[in-house]
Amino acid sequence: MKTDDPEPAAAEKVRTEFGEEKSAEAGKGAPEPTVEEIKARIAEKVRADGKERAAVTPSEAVFALVPGSQQDRITAILDGMAADGRYADIKAVTTASGMVFFVSKTHIGADDAIAKSRVEEVKFLLAEKVRSDSRDDVKLSSVADLQTLAPEMEQDRIVAILDAMQSDARYADIKPVASPNGTVAFHSDRHMSGYYAVVLSRVAAKDPVATVAAMVRDESRIYPRPTCIQFFMEPMFGIPPCDLKAVFDEMLRQPAYSDIKMMVHPETGGVYAYSSQHMSGDAAYKMMHWVEVVKDANP
């Protein structure tokens, strides 16, 4: 019986050569779009934004359609579109701060385009202010402070713009936080945690008794652990050390805070508070003793 079969070997050679050829082709990647294709894509994007969303198109969305996003190339392409009758409806709107938006006048009129561009400009300015406050000053941004960026707009209009930003992916980090008195402020969760923002909103309500009680309950519920009262001497709480005892005395007098319990470590004199809604007295004492005595004795 003949055992040498040339067909499998030939088939293997075909598969190998085909595989190598395919790999080489894959390495080349997709061809770069031509200038005419880029122009068409820009026009399609701007027209679709106007027609489907009644929105102007930010310059960064247009620039992203140009491979490499080189400024001189972008300028050349846009100049070419301006001189091309096929794109006569595509116009640029420049705001007072120098931001540029694109619009199709087929779908959005000139006055409307200016108004919409101003709103988009304000969104950007609001977001940058909130991010700066969270990152650099570690504070919340109040609506009143944000309104100074667009003094021609009523506060209700600023609030409406901030609400609209909540559904815009570009501003996904801009978050509202409500204080106990109902006042809403904003922070960027890129630079400030949501919980820290909540703490600042409580402090802003200027009710130290409610702030201290809420913090003690949070610590007892989340970790759980009792809270050393020295924690509330941190500057962020704005409670003068000489007033701290009075704050706790007032809290312990009010029925609304009857779950807040105090305890003193018998050896160190450390004073702690916990919420009986979330911790037992025994568990709270054990945690206090570990912090005051055991932790330092067992580094």
C-alpha positions as CSV (number, residue, x, y, z in Angstrom):
1,M,0.0,0.0,0.0
2,K,1.3,3.4,-0.9
3,T,1.6,5.7,2.1
4,D,3.0,8.9,0.6
5,D,0.0,11.1,-0.1
6,P,1.0,14.5,-1.7
7,E,-2.4,16.0,-1.3
8,P,-2.3,16.6,2.5
9,A,1.2,18.2,2.2
10,A,-0.1,20.4,-0.6
11,A,-3.1,21.4,1.4
12,E,-0.9,22.3,4.4
13,K,1.2,24.4,2.2
14,V,-1.8,26.3,0.9
15,R,-3.1,26.9,4.4
16,T,0.3,28.1,5.6
17,E,0.8,30.5,2.7
18,F,-2.8,31.8,2.9
19,G,-2.3,32.4,6.6
20,E,0.8,34.4,6.1
21,E,-0.7,36.4,3.4
22,K,-3.8,37.2,5.6
23,S,-1.6,38.2,8.5
24,A,0.4,40.6,6.3
25,E,-2.8,42.2,5.0
26,A,-4.1,42.6,8.6
27,G,-1.0,44.4,9.7
28,K,-1.6,47.2,7.2
29,G,-4.7,48.4,8.9
30,A,-7.6,50.3,7.4
31,P,-6.7,52.8,4.7
32,E,-6.8,56.4,5.8
33,P,-9.8,58.3,4.5
34,T,-9.3,60.7,1.7
35,V,-9.9,64.4,2.1
36,E,-13.2,64.1,0.3
37,E,-14.3,61.3,2.6
38,I,-13.4,63.4,5.7
39,K,-15.4,66.4,4.4
40,A,-18.4,64.1,3.8
41,R,-18.1,62.7,7.3
42,I,-17.9,66.1,8.9
43,A,-20.9,67.3,7.0
44,E,-22.8,64.2,7.9
45,K,-22.1,64.6,11.6
46,V,-23.0,68.3,11.7
47,R,-26.2,67.7,9.7
48,A,-27.2,64.7,11.8
49,D,-26.7,66.7,15.1
50,G,-28.9,69.5,13.8
51,K,-31.6,67.3,12.3
52,E,-31.9,64.5,14.9
53,R,-30.9,66.4,18.1
54,A,-31.5,70.1,17.2
55,A,-27.9,70.5,18.5
56,V,-24.8,72.3,17.4
57,T,-21.6,70.2,17.0
58,P,-18.6,71.0,19.3
59,S,-15.4,71.6,17.4
60,E,-13.7,68.7,19.2
61,A,-16.3,66.3,17.7
62,V,-15.4,67.7,14.2
63,F,-11.6,67.6,14.8
64,A,-11.9,64.0,15.9
65,L,-13.0,63.0,12.4
66,V,-9.7,64.2,11.0
67,P,-7.0,61.5,11.4
68,G,-4.2,62.8,13.6
69,S,-6.2,66.0,14.3
70,Q,-3.3,68.2,13.0
71,Q,-4.4,71.8,13.2
72,D,-3.0,72.9,9.8
73,R,-4.8,69.9,8.1
74,I,-8.0,70.6,9.9
75,T,-7.9,74.2,8.8
76,A,-7.2,73.3,5.2
77,I,-10.1,70.8,5.2
78,L,-12.6,73.3,6.7
79,D,-11.4,76.0,4.3
80,G,-12.0,73.6,1.5
81,M,-15.5,72.9,2.7
82,A,-16.3,76.6,3.0
83,A,-15.4,77.1,-0.7
84,D,-17.4,74.0,-1.8
85,G,-21.0,74.5,-2.7
86,R,-21.9,71.0,-1.5
87,Y,-21.2,72.2,2.0
88,A,-22.7,75.7,1.8
89,D,-25.0,74.9,4.8
90,I,-22.2,74.1,7.2
91,K,-21.2,77.1,9.2
92,A,-19.0,77.8,12.2
93,V,-20.1,79.8,15.3
94,T,-17.5,81.3,17.5
95,T,-18.5,82.3,21.1
96,A,-17.2,85.2,23.1
97,S,-14.7,82.9,24.9
98,G,-13.4,81.6,21.6
99,M,-15.1,78.3,21.6
100,V,-16.2,77.1,18.1
101,F,-19.3,75.1,17.2
102,F,-20.5,73.9,13.8
103,V,-24.1,74.0,12.6
104,S,-26.1,73.1,9.5
105,K,-28.2,76.1,8.6
106,T,-30.6,73.7,6.8
107,H,-31.7,72.5,10.3
108,I,-30.8,75.4,12.7
109,G,-31.3,79.1,12.0
110,A,-28.6,81.7,12.6
111,D,-30.1,83.1,15.8
112,D,-30.9,79.7,17.2
113,A,-27.3,78.5,16.4
114,I,-25.9,81.5,18.4
115,A,-28.2,80.7,21.4
116,K,-27.4,77.0,21.4
117,S,-23.7,77.7,21.1
118,R,-23.9,80.0,24.1
119,V,-25.6,77.2,26.1
120,E,-22.9,74.8,25.2
121,E,-20.3,77.3,26.1
122,V,-21.9,77.8,29.5
123,K,-22.0,74.0,30.1
124,F,-18.2,73.9,29.5
125,L,-17.6,76.8,31.7
126,L,-19.7,75.4,34.5
127,A,-18.0,72.0,34.3
128,E,-14.6,73.6,34.4
129,K,-15.5,75.7,37.4
130,V,-16.9,72.7,39.3
131,R,-13.8,70.6,38.5
132,S,-11.5,73.4,39.7
133,D,-13.4,73.9,42.9
134,S,-13.3,70.2,43.7
135,R,-9.7,69.7,42.7
136,D,-8.0,72.9,43.8
137,D,-10.1,74.4,46.6
138,V,-11.7,71.1,47.9
139,K,-15.1,72.8,48.0
140,L,-18.6,72.4,46.6
141,S,-19.8,74.7,43.8
142,S,-23.0,76.5,44.7
143,V,-25.5,77.5,42.0
144,A,-25.1,81.2,43.1
145,D,-21.3,81.0,42.5
146,L,-21.8,79.2,39.1
147,Q,-24.3,81.9,38.0
148,T,-21.5,84.4,38.0
149,L,-20.1,82.7,34.9
150,A,-23.2,83.6,32.9
151,P,-24.6,86.7,34.6
152,E,-27.1,87.3,31.8
153,M,-28.9,84.1,32.7
154,E,-31.4,83.7,35.6
155,Q,-30.6,81.2,38.3
156,D,-33.4,78.9,37.1
157,R,-31.8,78.8,33.7
158,I,-28.4,77.8,35.2
159,V,-30.2,75.1,37.2
160,A,-31.9,73.8,34.0
161,I,-28.5,73.7,32.2
162,L,-26.9,71.9,35.1
163,D,-29.8,69.4,35.0
164,A,-29.3,68.8,31.3
165,M,-25.6,68.2,31.9
166,Q,-26.5,65.1,33.9
167,S,-27.4,63.2,30.8
168,D,-24.3,64.4,28.8
169,A,-21.4,62.0,28.7
170,R,-19.0,64.9,28.5
171,Y,-20.0,66.0,31.9
172,A,-20.5,62.6,33.6
173,D,-18.3,63.6,36.5
174,I,-20.4,66.6,37.5
175,K,-22.6,65.5,40.3
176,P,-25.3,67.2,42.4
177,V,-25.4,66.8,46.2
178,A,-28.2,68.1,48.4
179,S,-27.6,69.4,51.9
180,P,-30.0,68.6,54.8
181,N,-31.8,71.9,54.2
182,G,-32.4,71.1,50.5
183,T,-29.8,73.3,49.0
184,V,-28.2,71.7,45.9
185,A,-24.5,72.1,45.1
186,F,-22.2,70.4,42.7
187,H,-18.8,68.5,42.7
188,S,-16.7,66.6,40.3
189,D,-16.3,62.9,41.2
190,R,-13.0,62.9,39.4
191,H,-11.5,65.0,42.2
192,M,-13.8,64.5,45.2
193,S,-15.6,61.4,46.4
194,G,-19.4,61.4,46.7
195,Y,-19.2,60.8,50.4
196,Y,-16.9,63.7,51.0
197,A,-19.2,65.9,49.0
198,V,-22.1,64.8,51.3
199,V,-20.0,65.7,54.3
200,L,-19.3,69.2,52.9
201,S,-23.0,69.6,52.1
202,R,-23.9,68.9,55.7
203,V,-21.3,71.4,57.0
204,A,-22.7,74.0,54.5
205,A,-26.1,73.7,56.2
206,K,-24.5,75.2,59.3
207,D,-26.2,72.8,61.7
208,P,-23.3,71.3,63.6
209,V,-25.5,69.1,65.8
210,A,-27.2,67.4,62.7
211,T,-23.8,67.1,61.0
212,V,-22.1,65.4,63.9
213,A,-25.0,63.0,64.4
214,A,-25.1,62.1,60.7
215,M,-21.4,61.4,60.7
216,V,-21.5,59.2,63.8
217,R,-24.4,57.2,62.3
218,D,-22.5,56.8,59.1
219,E,-19.4,55.6,60.8
220,S,-21.4,53.1,62.9
221,R,-23.3,51.8,59.9
222,I,-20.7,51.7,57.2
223,Y,-17.5,50.4,58.9
224,P,-18.9,49.8,61.6
225,R,-16.9,51.7,64.3
226,P,-17.4,54.3,66.9
227,T,-16.2,57.9,66.2
228,C,-13.6,59.7,68.3
229,I,-15.0,63.1,69.0
230,Q,-11.6,64.6,68.2
231,F,-12.4,63.9,64.6
232,F,-14.8,66.8,64.6
233,M,-12.0,69.2,65.4
234,E,-10.9,68.9,61.7
235,P,-11.1,72.3,60.0
236,M,-13.6,71.0,57.4
237,F,-16.3,70.8,60.1
238,G,-15.9,74.5,61.2
239,I,-16.6,73.7,64.8
240,P,-14.3,75.6,67.2
241,P,-12.8,73.2,69.8
242,C,-14.2,75.2,72.6
243,D,-17.7,74.6,71.2
244,L,-17.5,70.9,70.6
245,K,-18.7,69.9,74.1
246,A,-21.7,72.1,73.7
247,V,-22.5,70.5,70.4
248,F,-22.5,67.0,71.9
249,D,-24.4,68.1,75.0
250,E,-27.1,69.6,72.7
251,M,-27.2,66.5,70.6
252,L,-27.7,64.2,73.6
253,R,-30.5,66.4,74.9
254,Q,-32.6,66.1,71.7
255,P,-34.9,63.0,71.3
256,A,-34.2,62.9,67.6
257,Y,-30.7,61.8,68.4
258,S,-31.4,59.3,71.2
259,D,-29.5,56.6,69.4
260,I,-26.2,58.5,69.8
261,K,-24.4,57.1,72.7
262,M,-21.1,58.4,74.4
263,M,-18.4,56.3,76.0
264,V,-15.0,57.1,77.6
265,H,-12.1,54.8,77.6
266,P,-11.2,54.0,81.3
267,E,-7.4,54.0,80.7
268,T,-6.8,56.7,78.1
269,G,-9.8,59.0,78.6
270,G,-10.5,58.9,74.9
271,V,-14.1,60.0,74.2
272,Y,-16.1,58.2,71.5
273,A,-19.7,58.2,70.1
274,Y,-21.7,55.6,68.3
275,S,-25.2,54.9,67.1
276,S,-27.1,52.2,68.8
277,Q,-29.1,51.8,65.6
278,H,-26.1,50.2,64.0
279,M,-23.7,49.0,66.7
280,S,-24.1,47.3,70.1
281,G,-22.4,48.9,73.1
282,D,-20.1,45.9,73.4
283,A,-18.9,46.0,69.8
284,A,-18.4,49.8,70.1
285,Y,-16.3,49.4,73.2
286,K,-14.1,46.7,71.7
287,M,-13.4,48.8,68.7
288,M,-12.6,51.8,70.9
289,H,-10.3,49.7,73.1
290,W,-8.5,48.4,70.0
291,V,-7.9,51.9,68.7
292,E,-6.9,53.4,72.1
293,V,-4.7,50.6,73.4
294,V,-4.3,47.4,71.3
295,K,-3.3,49.0,68.0
296,D,-0.3,50.8,69.3
297,A,0.8,47.9,71.4
298,N,0.8,45.6,68.4
299,P,2.3,47.6,65.5
